[in-house]
Amino acid sequence: MPTDSITLTGLKITSTVGVPPEERSHPQSLEVTVHMCPHQGLSGLNDDIENTVDYARVASEIQSVAVAAPRQLIETLAEAIADTLLAAHPLQHITVEVSKFILPHCDRVTVRLHKSSVA
């Protein structure tokens, strides 16, 4: 049976991330995509934002996590985003993709992390 989901695709954020110090010397542009599967699904919401995941709030929370602390790995950032959103929203599962645009001759590097809620 398919799982209902809400997806934010290509959210542009900034974060201080990277292994070499020169890469962490200034914030860089990243792109985030999140696939969220709400506990309740998408049926019976009665056209009320309170009954679903407020994706404008999610976008703001993602940017807040991104600027909260410098990190070396985009993998760590993806996990922090997943943990924050799972704690703040009634989600069964979440998949977080974080892309950075740092390697020459490469469009992007993307990590994908999948987590489920413990509830």
C-alpha distances in whole Angstrom, upper triangle without the diagonal:
4,7,10,13,16,18,22,23,27,28,32,33,37,37,40,38,39,41,45,47,47,44,44,47,45,42,39,37,33,30,27,23,21,17,16,13,15,14,14,12,14,14,18,20,23,24,25,25,25,22,20,21,24,24,28,28,26,28,31,30,29,33,34,33,34,37,38,39,40,38,38,35,32,30,31,31,27,27,29,27,24,26,27,24,22,25,26,22,20,17,14,15,17,18,22,24,28,30,34,36,39,39,42,40,37,35,33,32,28,27,23,22,19,19,17,19,21,20
4,6,9,13,15,18,20,23,25,28,30,33,34,37,35,37,39,42,44,44,41,41,44,42,38,36,33,30,26,23,20,17,14,13,10,12,13,13,10,12,13,17,18,21,22,23,22,23,20,18,18,21,21,25,25,23,25,28,27,26,29,31,30,31,34,35,36,37,35,36,32,29,27,29,28,24,24,27,24,21,23,25,21,20,23,24,20,18,15,13,13,15,15,19,21,24,27,30,33,36,36,39,37,34,32,30,29,25,24,20,20,17,17,16,18,20,20
4,6,10,12,16,18,21,22,26,27,31,31,34,33,34,37,40,42,42,39,38,41,39,36,34,31,28,24,21,17,15,11,10,7,9,10,10,7,9,11,15,16,19,19,20,19,20,17,14,15,18,18,21,22,19,22,25,24,23,26,28,26,28,31,32,33,34,32,33,30,27,25,26,25,22,22,23,21,18,20,21,18,16,20,20,16,14,11,10,10,11,13,16,19,22,25,29,31,34,35,38,37,33,31,29,27,24,22,19,18,14,15,13,15,17,17
4,7,10,14,16,20,20,24,26,29,30,33,32,34,37,40,41,42,38,37,40,38,34,33,30,27,23,20,16,14,10,8,6,7,9,9,5,6,9,12,13,16,16,17,16,17,14,11,12,15,15,18,19,17,19,22,22,21,24,26,25,27,30,30,32,34,32,33,30,27,25,27,25,22,22,23,20,18,20,20,17,16,19,19,15,13,11,10,10,12,13,16,18,22,24,28,31,34,35,37,37,33,30,28,28,24,23,19,18,16,16,14,15,18,18
4,6,10,12,16,17,20,22,25,26,29,29,31,33,37,38,38,35,34,37,34,31,29,26,23,19,16,13,10,6,5,4,7,10,10,7,8,11,14,13,17,16,17,15,16,14,11,10,13,12,15,16,14,16,19,18,18,21,23,22,23,26,27,29,30,29,30,27,24,22,24,22,18,19,20,17,15,17,18,14,14,17,16,13,12,10,10,9,9,10,13,15,18,21,24,27,30,32,34,34,30,27,25,24,21,20,16,16,14,14,13,15,18,18
4,7,10,13,13,17,19,22,24,27,27,29,32,35,36,36,32,32,34,32,28,26,23,20,17,14,11,8,6,5,6,8,12,12,9,9,12,15,14,17,15,15,13,15,13,10,8,10,8,12,13,11,12,16,16,15,18,20,20,21,24,25,27,28,27,29,26,22,22,23,20,17,18,19,16,14,17,16,13,14,17,15,12,12,10,12,11,10,11,12,14,17,19,23,25,28,30,33,32,29,26,24,23,20,19,16,16,15,15,15,16,19,19
4,6,10,10,14,16,20,21,24,24,26,29,32,33,33,29,29,31,29,25,23,20,17,13,10,7,6,4,6,9,11,15,16,13,12,16,19,17,20,18,18,16,18,17,13,11,11,9,12,13,11,11,15,15,13,16,19,18,18,22,23,25,26,25,26,23,19,19,21,18,15,17,18,14,13,17,16,13,14,18,16,14,15,12,14,12,10,9,10,11,14,16,19,21,25,27,29,29,25,22,20,20,17,16,14,14,14,15,16,17,21,21
4,7,7,10,12,16,18,21,21,24,27,30,31,30,27,26,28,26,22,20,17,14,11,8,5,5,7,9,12,14,17,18,16,15,19,21,19,22,19,19,16,18,18,14,11,11,7,10,11,9,8,12,13,11,13,16,16,16,19,21,23,23,23,24,21,18,18,19,16,14,16,17,13,13,16,15,13,15,18,16,15,16,14,16,14,11,11,10,10,12,14,17,19,22,25,27,27,23,20,18,18,15,16,14,15,15,16,18,19,23,23
4,6,9,12,15,18,21,20,23,26,28,29,29,25,25,27,25,21,18,15,12,9,7,4,7,8,11,14,17,20,22,19,18,22,24,22,25,23,23,20,22,22,18,15,15,11,13,15,12,10,14,15,13,14,17,17,16,19,22,23,23,22,23,21,17,18,19,17,14,17,18,14,15,19,18,16,18,21,20,18,20,17,19,16,13,12,10,9,11,11,14,16,20,22,24,23,20,17,15,16,13,14,13,15,16,18,20,21,25,26
4,6,9,13,15,18,18,20,23,25,26,25,22,22,24,21,18,15,11,9,5,5,5,9,11,14,18,20,24,25,23,22,26,28,26,28,26,25,22,24,25,21,18,17,13,14,16,13,11,14,15,12,13,16,16,15,17,20,21,21,20,21,19,15,17,18,15,14,17,18,15,16,19,19,17,20,22,21,20,22,20,22,19,16,13,11,9,9,9,11,13,17,19,21,21,17,14,12,13,12,13,13,15,17,19,22,23,27,28
4,6,10,13,16,17,19,23,25,25,25,21,21,22,19,16,14,10,8,5,5,6,9,12,14,18,19,23,24,23,22,26,28,25,27,25,24,21,23,23,20,16,15,11,11,13,10,7,10,12,9,9,13,13,12,14,17,19,19,19,20,18,15,17,18,14,13,16,16,13,15,18,16,15,18,20,19,18,21,19,21,19,15,14,11,10,9,10,12,14,17,20,22,23,20,16,14,15,13,15,15,16,18,19,21,23,26,27
4,7,10,14,14,17,21,22,23,22,18,18,19,16,13,10,7,6,5,7,9,12,15,18,21,23,27,28,26,26,29,31,28,31,28,27,24,25,26,23,19,18,14,13,15,13,9,11,13,10,9,12,13,11,13,16,17,17,17,19,17,14,17,18,14,14,17,17,14,17,19,18,17,20,22,21,21,24,22,25,22,18,17,14,12,10,10,10,12,15,18,20,21,18,15,13,15,14,15,16,18,20,22,24,25,29,30
4,7,10,12,15,19,20,20,19,16,15,17,13,10,8,6,5,6,7,11,13,17,18,22,23,27,28,27,27,31,32,30,32,29,28,24,26,27,23,20,18,15,14,14,12,9,10,11,8,6,9,10,7,9,12,14,14,14,16,15,12,15,15,12,12,16,14,12,15,18,16,16,19,21,19,20,24,22,25,22,19,17,14,12,10,10,10,12,15,18,21,22,20,17,15,15,14,15,16,18,20,21,24,25,28,29
4,7,9,12,16,17,17,16,13,12,13,10,6,5,5,6,8,10,14,16,20,21,25,26,30,32,31,30,34,36,33,35,33,31,27,29,30,27,23,21,18,17,17,15,12,12,13,10,7,10,10,7,7,11,12,11,12,14,14,12,15,15,11,13,16,15,13,17,19,17,18,21,22,21,23,26,25,27,25,21,19,16,14,11,11,10,12,13,17,20,22,19,17,15,15,15,16,18,19,22,23,26,27,29,31
4,6,9,13,15,14,14,11,9,11,8,5,6,7,7,10,11,15,17,20,22,26,27,30,32,31,32,35,37,34,37,35,33,29,30,31,28,24,23,20,19,18,16,14,13,13,10,8,10,9,5,5,9,8,7,8,10,11,10,13,12,9,12,14,13,12,16,17,16,18,21,21,21,23,26,25,27,24,21,19,16,14,11,11,10,12,13,17,20,22,20,18,16,15,15,15,17,18,21,22,25,26,28,30
4,7,10,11,10,11,8,5,8,6,4,6,9,10,13,14,18,20,23,25,28,30,33,35,34,35,39,41,38,40,38,36,33,33,34,31,27,26,24,23,22,20,18,17,16,14,12,12,11,8,7,9,7,5,6,8,10,10,13,12,10,13,15,14,15,18,19,18,20,23,23,23,26,29,28,29,27,23,22,18,17,13,13,11,13,13,16,19,22,20,19,17,16,16,16,19,19,23,24,27,28,30,32
4,7,9,9,10,7,5,9,9,7,7,10,9,13,14,17,19,22,24,28,29,32,35,34,35,39,41,38,41,39,37,33,34,35,32,28,27,24,24,23,21,19,19,17,15,13,14,12,9,10,11,9,6,5,5,6,7,10,10,8,12,14,13,14,17,18,18,20,22,23,24,26,29,27,28,25,22,20,16,15,11,11,9,11,11,14,17,20,18,18,14,13,13,13,16,17,20,22,25,26,29,31
4,6,7,8,5,5,9,10,10,9,12,11,15,16,19,21,24,26,30,32,34,37,36,37,41,43,41,44,42,40,37,37,38,35,31,30,27,27,26,24,22,22,21,18,17,18,16,13,13,15,12,9,7,4,6,8,11,11,11,13,15,15,17,19,20,21,23,25,26,27,29,31,29,30,27,24,22,18,16,13,12,10,11,9,12,15,18,16,17,14,12,13,14,17,18,22,23,27,28,30,33
4,6,9,7,7,11,12,13,13,15,15,18,19,22,24,27,29,32,34,37,40,39,40,44,46,44,47,45,44,40,40,41,37,34,33,31,31,30,27,25,26,24,21,20,21,18,16,16,17,14,10,8,5,7,10,12,12,13,16,17,17,19,21,22,23,25,27,28,29,31,34,32,32,29,26,24,21,19,16,15,13,14,11,13,16,19,18,19,16,14,15,15,19,19,23,25,28,30,31,35
4,5,5,7,9,12,13,13,16,17,20,22,25,27,30,32,35,38,40,43,42,43,47,49,47,50,48,46,43,43,44,40,37,36,33,33,32,30,28,28,27,24,22,23,21,18,18,19,16,12,11,8,11,13,15,16,16,19,21,21,22,25,26,26,29,30,31,32,34,37,35,36,33,30,27,24,22,18,17,14,15,12,13,15,19,18,20,17,16,18,18,22,23,27,28,32,33,35,38
4,5,5,6,9,12,13,16,17,21,23,26,28,32,33,37,39,41,44,43,44,48,50,47,50,48,46,43,43,44,41,37,36,34,33,32,30,28,27,26,24,22,22,21,18,17,18,15,11,11,9,12,15,17,17,17,20,22,21,23,26,26,27,29,31,32,32,35,38,36,37,34,31,29,25,24,20,19,16,16,14,15,18,21,21,22,20,19,21,21,24,25,29,30,33,35,36,39
4,5,5,8,11,11,15,17,20,23,26,28,32,34,38,39,42,45,44,45,48,50,48,51,48,47,43,44,45,41,38,36,34,33,32,30,28,27,27,24,22,23,22,18,18,19,16,13,13,12,14,16,19,19,19,22,24,23,24,27,28,28,30,33,33,34,36,39,37,38,35,32,30,26,24,20,19,15,15,12,14,16,19,19,20,19,18,20,21,25,26,30,32,35,36,38,41
4,5,7,8,8,12,13,16,19,22,25,28,30,34,36,39,41,40,41,45,47,44,47,45,43,40,40,41,38,34,33,30,29,29,27,24,24,24,21,19,20,19,15,15,17,15,11,11,9,11,12,16,16,15,18,20,20,21,24,25,25,27,29,30,31,33,36,34,35,32,28,26,22,20,16,15,11,11,9,11,14,17,17,17,15,15,17,18,21,23,26,28,32,33,35,38
4,5,7,8,12,13,17,18,22,24,28,29,33,35,37,40,39,40,44,46,43,46,43,42,38,38,40,36,33,31,29,28,27,25,23,22,22,19,17,18,16,13,12,14,11,8,8,8,11,12,15,14,14,17,19,18,19,22,23,23,25,27,28,28,31,34,32,34,31,27,25,22,20,16,16,13,14,12,15,17,21,20,20,17,16,18,18,21,22,26,27,30,32,34,36
4,7,9,13,15,19,21,25,27,31,32,36,37,40,43,42,42,46,48,45,48,45,43,40,40,42,39,35,33,31,29,29,27,25,24,23,21,19,19,18,15,14,15,13,10,11,12,14,16,19,18,17,20,22,21,22,25,26,25,28,30,31,31,33,36,35,37,34,31,29,25,23,20,18,15,16,14,17,19,22,22,22,20,19,21,22,25,26,29,31,34,35,37,39
4,6,10,13,16,19,22,25,28,30,34,35,38,40,40,40,44,45,42,45,42,40,37,38,39,36,32,31,28,26,26,24,22,21,21,19,16,17,17,13,12,14,12,10,12,13,15,15,19,18,16,19,22,20,20,24,25,24,26,29,29,29,31,34,33,35,32,29,27,23,22,18,17,14,14,13,16,18,22,21,20,18,18,20,21,24,25,28,30,33,34,36,38
4,7,9,13,15,19,21,25,27,30,32,35,37,36,36,40,42,39,41,38,37,33,34,35,32,29,27,24,23,22,21,18,17,17,15,12,13,13,10,9,12,11,9,11,12,13,13,16,16,13,16,19,17,17,21,22,21,22,26,26,26,28,31,30,32,29,26,24,20,18,15,14,11,12,12,16,18,21,20,19,16,17,17,19,21,22,25,27,30,30,33,35
4,6,10,13,17,19,23,25,29,31,34,36,35,35,38,40,38,40,38,36,32,34,35,31,28,26,23,22,22,20,17,17,18,15,12,15,14,11,11,14,13,11,12,12,13,12,15,16,13,15,18,17,17,20,22,21,22,25,26,26,27,31,29,31,28,24,22,18,16,12,11,8,9,9,13,15,18,16,15,13,13,15,16,19,21,24,26,29,30,33,35
4,7,10,14,17,20,23,26,28,32,33,32,32,36,38,35,37,35,33,30,31,32,29,25,24,20,19,20,18,15,15,16,13,11,14,14,10,11,15,15,13,14,14,14,12,15,16,13,15,18,17,16,19,21,20,21,24,25,25,26,29,27,29,26,22,20,16,14,11,9,7,8,10,13,15,17,15,13,11,12,13,15,17,19,22,24,27,29,32,34
4,7,10,13,17,19,23,25,28,30,29,29,33,35,32,35,33,32,28,29,30,27,23,22,18,18,19,16,13,14,15,11,10,13,13,9,12,15,15,13,13,14,12,9,12,14,11,11,15,15,13,16,19,18,18,21,23,22,23,26,24,26,23,19,16,13,10,7,6,5,7,10,13,16,17,14,12,9,10,10,12,14,16,19,21,24,25,28,30
4,7,10,14,16,20,22,26,28,26,26,29,32,29,32,30,29,25,27,27,24,20,19,16,16,17,14,11,14,14,11,11,14,13,11,14,16,17,16,15,16,14,11,13,15,12,11,15,15,13,15,18,17,17,19,22,21,21,24,22,23,20,16,14,11,8,6,5,7,9,12,15,17,18,15,12,10,10,9,11,12,14,17,19,22,24,27,29
4,7,10,13,16,19,22,24,22,22,26,29,26,29,27,26,23,24,24,21,17,17,13,14,15,11,9,12,12,8,10,13,12,10,14,16,17,17,16,17,14,10,12,13,10,9,12,12,10,11,15,14,13,16,18,18,18,20,18,19,16,13,10,7,6,5,6,9,12,15,17,20,21,17,15,12,12,9,10,10,11,13,16,18,20,23,25
4,7,10,13,16,19,21,19,19,23,26,24,27,25,24,21,23,22,18,15,15,12,13,15,11,10,13,13,10,12,15,14,13,17,19,20,20,19,20,17,13,13,15,12,10,13,14,11,11,15,15,13,15,18,17,17,18,16,17,14,10,8,6,5,7,9,12,15,18,20,22,22,19,16,13,13,10,10,9,11,12,14,16,18,22,23
4,6,10,12,16,18,16,16,20,23,21,24,22,22,19,20,19,15,12,13,10,13,13,9,9,13,12,10,13,15,14,14,17,19,20,21,19,21,18,14,14,15,13,10,12,13,9,9,12,12,10,12,15,14,13,15,12,13,10,7,6,5,6,9,12,15,18,21,23,26,26,22,20,17,16,13,12,9,10,10,11,13,15,19,20
4,7,10,13,15,13,14,17,20,19,22,21,20,18,19,18,14,11,13,11,14,15,11,12,16,15,13,16,18,17,17,21,22,23,24,23,24,21,17,16,18,16,12,14,15,12,10,13,14,11,12,15,15,13,13,10,11,8,6,5,7,9,12,15,18,21,24,26,28,28,24,22,19,18,15,14,11,10,9,11,12,14,17,18
4,6,10,12,10,11,15,17,16,19,19,18,15,16,14,11,9,11,10,13,13,10,12,15,14,13,17,18,17,18,22,22,24,25,24,25,22,19,18,19,17,14,14,15,12,10,12,12,9,9,13,12,10,10,7,8,6,5,7,9,12,15,18,21,24,27,29,32,32,28,25,23,22,18,16,13,12,10,10,10,11,15,15
4,7,9,7,9,12,15,14,18,18,17,16,16,13,10,9,13,12,16,16,13,16,18,17,17,20,21,20,22,25,25,27,28,27,28,25,22,21,21,20,17,16,18,15,12,14,15,11,10,14,13,10,9,6,6,5,6,9,12,15,18,21,25,28,30,32,35,35,31,28,26,25,21,19,16,14,11,11,9,10,14,13
4,5,5,8,11,13,11,15,15,15,13,13,10,7,7,11,12,15,15,13,16,18,17,17,21,21,21,23,26,26,28,30,29,30,28,25,23,23,22,19,18,19,16,13,15,15,11,10,12,12,8,6,4,6,7,9,12,14,18,21,24,27,30,33,35,38,38,34,32,29,28,24,22,19,17,14,13,11,10,13,12
4,6,9,11,12,12,16,17,16,15,14,11,9,10,14,15,19,18,16,19,21,19,20,24,24,23,25,28,28,30,32,31,32,30,27,25,25,24,21,20,20,18,15,16,16,13,11,13,13,9,6,5,5,8,11,14,17,21,24,27,30,34,36,38,41,41,37,35,32,31,27,25,21,19,16,14,11,9,12,10
4,7,8,9,9,12,14,13,13,12,8,8,10,14,15,19,18,17,20,22,21,22,26,26,25,28,31,30,32,35,34,36,33,30,28,28,27,24,23,24,21,19,19,19,16,14,16,15,11,8,8,9,12,14,17,20,23,26,29,33,36,39,40,43,43,39,37,34,33,29,27,24,22,19,17,14,13,15,13
4,6,8,9,12,13,14,13,13,10,8,10,13,14,18,18,17,20,22,21,22,25,26,25,27,30,30,33,34,33,35,32,29,28,28,26,23,23,24,21,18,20,20,16,15,17,16,13,10,9,9,11,13,16,19,21,25,27,31,34,37,38,41,41,37,34,32,31,27,26,22,21,18,17,15,14,17,15
4,7,7,10,10,11,11,12,9,7,10,12,13,17,18,17,19,22,21,22,25,26,26,28,31,31,34,35,35,36,33,30,29,30,28,25,25,25,22,20,22,21,18,17,19,18,14,12,12,13,14,15,17,20,22,25,28,31,34,37,39,41,41,37,34,32,32,28,27,24,23,20,20,18,18,20,19
4,6,8,10,11,13,13,10,10,13,15,17,20,21,20,23,25,25,26,29,30,30,32,34,35,37,39,38,40,37,34,33,33,31,28,28,29,26,24,25,25,21,20,22,21,17,15,15,15,17,19,21,23,26,29,32,35,38,41,43,45,44,41,38,36,35,32,31,27,26,23,23,21,20,23,20
4,5,8,10,12,12,9,10,13,16,18,21,21,21,24,26,26,27,30,31,31,33,36,36,39,41,40,42,39,36,35,35,33,31,31,31,28,26,27,26,22,22,23,21,18,15,16,17,19,21,24,26,29,32,34,38,40,44,45,48,47,44,41,39,38,35,34,30,29,26,25,23,22,24,21
4,5,6,8,8,5,7,11,12,15,17,18,18,21,23,23,24,27,28,28,30,33,33,36,38,38,40,37,34,33,33,31,29,29,28,25,24,25,23,20,20,21,19,15,14,15,17,19,20,23,24,27,30,32,35,38,41,43,46,46,42,39,37,37,33,32,29,28,25,24,22,21,23,21
4,5,9,10,8,10,13,14,17,19,20,21,23,25,25,27,29,30,31,33,35,35,38,41,41,43,41,37,37,37,34,32,32,32,28,27,28,27,23,23,24,21,18,17,19,20,23,24,26,28,30,33,35,38,41,44,46,49,48,45,42,40,40,36,36,33,31,29,28,26,25,27,24
4,7,9,8,9,12,12,15,16,17,19,21,22,23,25,27,28,29,31,33,33,37,39,39,41,39,36,36,36,33,31,31,30,27,26,27,26,22,23,24,21,18,17,19,21,23,23,25,26,29,31,33,36,38,42,44,46,46,43,39,38,38,35,34,31,31,28,28,26,25,28,25
4,5,6,7,10,10,13,14,15,17,19,20,21,23,25,25,27,29,31,31,34,37,37,40,38,34,34,34,31,29,29,28,25,24,25,23,20,21,21,18,15,15,17,20,22,22,24,25,28,30,32,35,38,41,43,46,46,42,39,37,37,34,33,31,30,28,27,25,23,26,24
4,5,6,7,6,10,11,11,13,15,16,17,19,21,22,23,25,27,27,30,33,33,36,34,31,31,30,27,26,26,25,22,21,22,20,17,18,18,15,13,13,15,18,20,19,22,22,25,26,29,32,34,37,40,43,43,39,36,34,34,31,30,28,27,25,24,23,21,24,22
4,6,8,8,11,13,12,14,16,17,17,19,22,22,23,25,27,27,30,33,33,36,34,31,31,30,28,26,26,24,21,21,21,19,16,17,17,13,11,11,14,17,19,19,22,23,26,28,30,33,36,39,42,44,45,41,38,36,35,32,31,28,27,25,23,22,20,22,20
4,7,9,12,14,14,15,18,19,18,21,23,23,24,27,29,28,31,34,34,37,34,31,31,30,28,26,25,25,22,20,21,19,16,16,17,14,11,10,12,15,17,18,21,22,25,27,30,33,36,39,42,44,45,41,38,36,35,32,30,27,26,24,22,20,18,20,18
4,6,9,12,11,12,15,16,16,17,20,21,21,24,26,26,29,31,31,33,31,28,27,27,25,22,22,22,19,17,18,17,13,14,15,12,9,8,10,13,14,15,17,19,22,24,27,30,33,36,38,41,41,37,34,32,31,28,27,24,22,20,19,18,16,19,17
4,6,9,8,8,11,13,12,14,17,17,18,20,22,22,25,27,27,30,27,24,24,24,21,19,19,18,15,14,15,14,10,11,12,10,7,8,8,12,13,12,15,16,18,20,23,26,29,32,34,37,38,34,31,29,28,25,23,21,20,18,17,16,15,18,17
4,6,5,6,9,10,11,13,15,16,17,19,21,21,24,27,27,29,28,24,25,24,21,19,20,19,15,15,17,14,11,13,14,11,9,11,12,15,16,15,17,17,19,20,23,26,28,31,34,37,37,34,31,28,28,25,24,22,21,20,19,19,18,21,20
4,5,5,6,9,10,10,12,14,15,16,19,20,23,24,25,27,25,22,22,22,19,17,18,17,14,14,16,14,11,13,15,12,10,13,12,16,15,13,15,14,16,17,20,22,25,28,30,33,33,30,27,25,25,22,21,19,19,18,18,18,18,22,21
4,5,5,6,9,10,11,13,15,16,17,19,22,24,24,27,25,22,23,23,19,18,20,18,15,16,18,15,12,16,17,13,13,15,16,19,19,16,17,16,18,18,20,22,25,28,31,33,34,31,27,25,25,23,23,21,21,21,21,22,21,24,24
4,5,5,6,9,10,11,12,14,16,16,20,22,23,26,24,22,22,21,18,17,18,16,13,14,15,12,10,13,13,10,10,13,14,18,18,16,17,16,18,18,21,23,25,28,31,34,35,32,29,26,26,23,23,21,21,20,20,20,19,22,22
4,5,5,6,9,10,11,12,15,15,18,20,21,23,21,18,19,18,15,14,15,13,10,11,12,10,7,11,12,9,9,12,12,15,14,12,13,12,14,15,18,20,23,26,28,31,32,29,26,23,23,20,19,18,17,17,16,17,16,20,20
4,5,5,6,9,10,11,13,14,17,19,19,22,20,17,18,18,14,14,15,14,10,12,14,12,10,14,15,13,13,16,15,18,17,14,14,12,13,13,16,17,20,23,26,29,30,26,23,21,21,18,18,17,17,18,18,19,19,23,23
4,5,5,6,9,10,11,12,16,18,19,22,21,18,20,18,15,15,16,14,11,14,15,12,11,15,15,12,13,17,17,20,19,17,17,15,16,15,18,19,22,24,27,30,31,28,26,23,23,21,21,20,20,20,20,21,21,24,24
4,5,5,6,9,10,10,14,16,17,20,19,16,17,16,13,13,13,11,8,11,11,8,8,11,11,9,11,15,15,18,17,14,15,13,15,15,17,19,22,24,27,30,32,29,26,23,22,20,19,18,17,18,17,18,18,20,21
4,5,5,6,9,10,12,14,14,17,16,13,14,13,10,10,11,9,6,9,11,8,8,12,13,11,13,16,15,18,16,13,13,10,12,11,14,15,18,21,24,27,28,25,22,19,19,16,16,15,15,16,16,18,18,21,22
4,5,5,6,9,11,13,14,17,16,14,16,14,11,12,14,11,9,13,14,11,12,15,16,14,16,20,19,22,20,17,16,13,14,12,14,15,17,19,23,26,27,25,22,19,19,17,17,17,17,19,19,21,21,24,25
4,5,5,6,9,12,14,17,17,15,17,15,11,13,14,11,9,13,13,10,11,15,15,13,16,19,19,22,21,18,18,15,16,15,17,17,20,22,25,28,30,28,25,22,22,20,19,19,19,20,20,21,21,23,24
4,6,5,8,10,11,14,14,12,13,11,8,10,10,7,6,10,10,8,10,13,13,12,15,18,18,20,19,16,16,13,14,13,15,16,19,21,24,27,29,26,24,21,20,18,17,17,16,17,17,19,19,21,22
4,6,7,8,9,12,12,10,12,10,7,9,11,9,8,12,13,11,13,16,16,16,18,21,20,23,20,17,16,13,13,11,13,13,16,17,20,23,26,23,21,18,17,16,15,16,16,18,18,21,21,24,25
4,6,7,10,13,14,13,15,13,10,13,14,11,11,15,15,13,15,19,18,18,20,24,23,26,24,21,20,17,17,14,16,15,18,18,22,25,27,25,23,20,20,19,18,20,19,22,22,24,24,26,28
4,7,10,13,14,14,15,12,10,13,14,10,11,14,14,12,15,17,17,16,19,23,23,25,23,21,21,17,18,16,18,18,20,21,24,28,30,28,26,23,22,21,20,20,20,22,21,23,23,25,26
4,6,10,12,12,14,11,9,13,13,10,12,15,15,14,17,19,19,19,22,25,25,27,25,22,21,18,18,16,18,17,20,19,23,26,29,26,26,22,21,20,19,20,19,22,21,24,24,26,28
4,7,9,10,13,10,9,13,14,12,14,17,17,16,19,21,21,22,24,28,27,28,26,23,22,18,18,15,16,15,17,16,19,23,26,24,23,20,18,18,17,19,19,22,22,25,26,27,30
4,6,7,9,7,7,11,12,10,13,15,16,16,18,20,21,22,24,27,26,27,24,21,20,16,16,13,14,13,16,15,18,21,24,22,21,18,16,16,14,17,16,19,20,23,24,26,28
4,7,9,8,9,12,13,13,15,17,18,19,21,23,23,25,27,29,27,28,25,22,20,17,16,13,14,12,15,13,15,19,22,20,20,17,14,14,13,16,16,20,21,24,26,27,30
4,5,5,7,9,10,11,13,15,16,17,19,20,22,23,25,27,25,25,22,19,17,14,13,10,11,10,13,13,14,18,20,18,18,14,11,11,10,13,13,16,18,21,23,25,28
4,5,5,6,9,10,10,12,14,15,16,18,20,21,22,25,22,23,20,16,14,11,9,6,8,8,11,12,14,17,19,16,16,12,9,8,7,10,10,14,16,19,21,24,26
4,5,5,6,9,10,11,12,14,16,17,18,20,21,23,20,21,17,15,12,10,9,8,10,11,14,15,16,20,21,18,18,14,11,9,6,8,8,11,13,17,19,21,24
4,5,5,6,9,10,11,12,14,15,17,18,20,22,20,21,18,15,14,11,11,10,12,13,17,17,19,22,24,21,21,17,14,12,10,11,10,13,13,17,18,20,23
4,5,5,6,9,10,11,12,14,15,17,18,21,19,20,17,14,13,10,10,8,11,11,15,16,18,22,24,21,20,16,14,12,10,11,10,13,14,17,18,20,23
4,6,5,6,9,10,11,12,14,16,16,18,16,17,14,11,9,6,7,6,10,12,15,17,19,22,24,20,19,15,13,10,8,8,7,9,10,14,15,18,21
4,5,5,6,8,10,10,12,14,15,17,15,16,13,10,10,8,10,10,13,15,19,20,22,26,27,24,23,19,16,13,10,9,7,9,9,12,13,15,18
4,5,5,6,9,10,11,12,14,17,15,17,15,12,12,10,12,11,15,16,20,21,23,27,29,25,24,20,18,16,13,13,10,12,11,14,14,16,18
4,6,5,6,9,10,11,12,15,13,15,13,10,10,7,10,10,13,15,19,21,23,27,28,25,23,19,17,15,13,12,10,11,11,13,13,16,18
4,5,5,6,9,10,11,12,10,12,9,7,7,6,10,11,15,17,21,23,25,28,29,26,24,21,18,15,13,11,8,8,7,9,10,13,15
4,6,5,6,9,10,12,11,12,11,9,11,10,13,14,18,20,24,25,28,31,32,29,27,24,21,18,16,14,11,10,8,10,9,11,13
4,6,5,6,9,12,11,14,13,11,12,11,14,15,18,20,24,26,28,32,33,30,28,24,23,20,17,16,13,13,11,12,11,13,15
4,5,5,6,9,8,11,10,8,10,10,13,15,18,21,24,26,29,32,33,30,27,24,23,19,17,15,13,12,10,11,10,13,14
4,6,6,7,6,8,8,7,10,11,15,17,20,23,27,29,31,34,35,32,30,26,24,21,18,16,13,11,8,8,6,9,10
4,6,8,9,11,11,11,14,14,18,19,23,25,29,31,33,37,38,34,32,29,27,24,21,19,16,15,12,11,8,10,10
4,7,9,12,13,12,15,15,18,19,23,25,29,31,34,37,38,35,32,29,28,24,22,20,18,16,14,13,11,13,13
4,6,9,11,10,14,15,18,20,23,26,29,32,34,37,38,35,32,29,28,24,22,20,17,16,13,12,10,13,12
4,7,9,11,14,16,20,22,25,28,32,34,36,40,40,36,34,31,29,26,24,21,18,16,13,11,9,11,9
4,6,7,11,13,17,19,23,26,29,32,34,37,37,33,31,28,27,23,21,17,15,12,10,8,7,10,9
4,7,11,14,17,20,24,27,30,33,34,37,37,34,32,29,27,23,20,17,14,11,9,6,5,8,8
4,7,10,14,17,20,23,27,29,31,34,34,30,28,25,23,19,17,13,11,7,6,4,6,10,11
4,6,10,13,16,20,23,26,27,30,30,27,25,22,20,16,14,10,8,6,5,6,8,12,13
4,7,10,13,17,20,22,24,27,27,23,21,18,16,12,10,7,6,4,6,9,12,15,17
4,7,10,13,17,19,21,24,24,21,19,15,14,10,8,6,5,6,9,11,14,17,19
4,7,10,13,16,17,20,21,17,15,12,10,6,5,4,6,9,12,15,17,21,23
4,7,10,13,15,18,19,15,13,10,8,5,6,7,9,12,14,18,20,23,25
4,7,9,11,14,15,12,10,6,5,4,7,9,12,15,18,21,24,27,29
4,6,9,12,13,10,9,6,5,7,9,12,15,18,21,24,27,29,32
4,6,8,10,8,6,5,6,9,12,15,18,22,24,28,30,33,36
4,7,9,8,8,7,8,11,14,17,20,23,26,30,32,35,37
4,6,6,8,7,8,11,14,18,21,24,27,31,34,36,39
4,5,8,9,11,14,17,21,24,28,31,34,37,40,42
4,7,9,11,15,18,21,24,28,31,35,38,40,43
4,6,8,11,14,17,21,24,27,31,34,37,39
4,7,10,14,16,20,23,26,30,32,35,38
4,6,10,13,16,20,23,26,29,32,34
4,7,10,14,17,20,24,27,29,32
4,7,10,13,17,20,23,26,28
4,7,10,13,17,20,22,25
4,7,10,14,17,20,22
4,7,10,13,16,19
4,7,10,13,16
4,7,9,12
4,6,9
4,5
4
